[in-house]
Amino acid sequence: MSVQKSSEASEKIKGSVKEAIGKLIGDEKAETEGKAQQKLPSDAVKPNVGPKT
């Protein structure tokens, strides 16, 4: 899996978790942010690139 695809997948997972937590605790803001995070375009997701050695 490429860095871009894995980063995109991790952002969608984080969005899902944030949405679920928002639903669980009744926080509409967190739920909305989670939904939005899952729908980010792939160019908005920046890969985590470590320092060059």
Secondary structure, DSSP 8 states (H G I E B T S, - for coil): --HHHHHHHHHHHHHHHHHHHHHHHT-HHHHHHHHHHHT--GGGS--------
